[in-house]
């Protein structure tokens, strides 16, 4: 069949151009008679792929030289456990802001090895808003403050970087990375699982201020040290080369779109169209505080959950797939990352209006 | 150009049929209008891929039901650090047999968190032979004994499973997994990075006796616990789905080849042909004790290292690529994993004879 509009939260849709290039190069990459999947990570051909990908990330995000760019494994969740081990001593307090399920999971993994202070927790409001800045209880001397700028499940996004003073800000940007320009200098560390805005699952992009890497205690095994990965160009062991290659194709595609300022305009417009389709319908509902509605993940409910199955079946039949909401939230969720064309959002909005008309 | 014979040690050559199928399905997988790379790991379609891959591993290797089969991330090297954390308490001794660079690295990572006893170390013989069994100094009460059945760099392989009594045997099979039948019951744990005999880099296959998983101390963060991954079908977080899919295609290919008994015959024949080309030449030399020569990685030297560059250039021109030996050993290395056709070994042997004739 033809390509559909795939609203999966992740692993998520990728640019068709990227997949076409990957397909065309699968058997014979660069006229070498091999797939990029089959070559040594230490060979010149792959090193060029790796270096170009790093250079493109630096260009797209404006990463300063005193920040390392790492390509790691294990998913963002593994970093939930490794970040406290790398960025703090065993006796130090680490601060966590909890605004949804992912920031909560991050704090839970940190608790196994560190003293965790929950700065604020939006649970009482069912994670539909960010707790007021004035209510945050920062620890004096915390090693860092961790937060999640976009909660994929709740659809809650920070549209500004919070001011937390001198404490290094650590941000799980898995579902918002590269969707808009960001001032990297405001962060101690940015990291993201690849499977939403970067490439295939199994790759992690990390941007970290180099001085923070020196904090790692002696007791952390060498392979789990970000400092060692930074020193070895993320090749302390064999990296996930094919995922790195696909990520590189995505970065090139992003540059062809005009970079992050340009893609941010598109993303903003896509999100506005979808929220308008929800709010203007008198039928669908999104529970998130307007100031914190996500550009990337848009959850919405129907007036009657009994209609969910019909909505999903009809949407799928119309080529609008993977709209089922997360099991913990219910309803629908449209994930509209960079690679979701504006035409996909238009088609979804039109379908929603039609569905409401027929079933409302 | 056409496909070449790629002797890379890893990431290594894959079966052409597998790459062709991956290419053909890249844009539109199973008529779904998406790539397998773009679908949720929790969706029915991918779960079927994941379950089939596990079933095929169980069938190919005859994995008993009381062993879990895990698909993990981080490479085998990350397991070097996580295995001691998962399979032993902080005060327990762990035994390591060192027969080359990979088993040595494994012991070094373990030292960060545990008391490591080196059972024996083949360094004195430059890792060209396995230290005599009688010389091994096992610790009473060791949590496990770790060894590497095939050292990729030195080309040293165990053709029998060593008898170490009741202590659980933990084997890094990265470069020998699935190359021959193996009696899983003799092991507490088998694990392997995918990039030699399984699929793309970034995936780890682990087979572990379930009772050993219960040993994990409370202090290990949840995401780093094998027990949790076993409980959640290796989906505690998003797994490297595309690599898992490719691995599944390789397993299907292996079954079409007739399974491990059949592929072992081919592997034995390929290795014998290559060692004959070396020993019979009076020109090339392999330093490994004949009883422990690897079926998978065949290092060899020329009489004069000054000819190495010429050999490599001529071989590459003849479509025989990636023959340069590891930087720590020098000379040449031909990695002849499952996916290297016998015709590739024949072509290499013929080239070697011709080269010796012209330069000898």
Interface residues (C-beta under 8 A of the other chain):
Chain A: X1 X2 X3 X4 X6 X8 X9 X10 X11 X12 X13 X14 X16 X19 X20 X22 X23 X26 X27 X28 X31 X32 X33 X34 X35 X37 X38 X39 X40 X41 X43 X73 X74 X75 X76 X77 X78 X80 X81 X108 X109 X110 X112 X113 X193 X195 X200 X201 X202 X203 X218 X219 X220 X221 X222 X223 X224 X236 X237 X238 X239 X240 X241 X242 X243 X246 X319 X321 X322
Chain B: X1 X2 X3 X4 X6 X8 X9 X10 X11 X12 X13 X14 X16 X19 X20 X22 X23 X26 X27 X28 X31 X32 X33 X34 X35 X37 X38 X39 X40 X41 X43 X73 X74 X75 X76 X77 X78 X80 X81 X108 X109 X110 X112 X113 X193 X195 X200 X201 X202 X203 X218 X219 X220 X221 X222 X223 X224 X236 X237 X238 X239 X240 X241 X242 X243 X246 X319 X321 X322
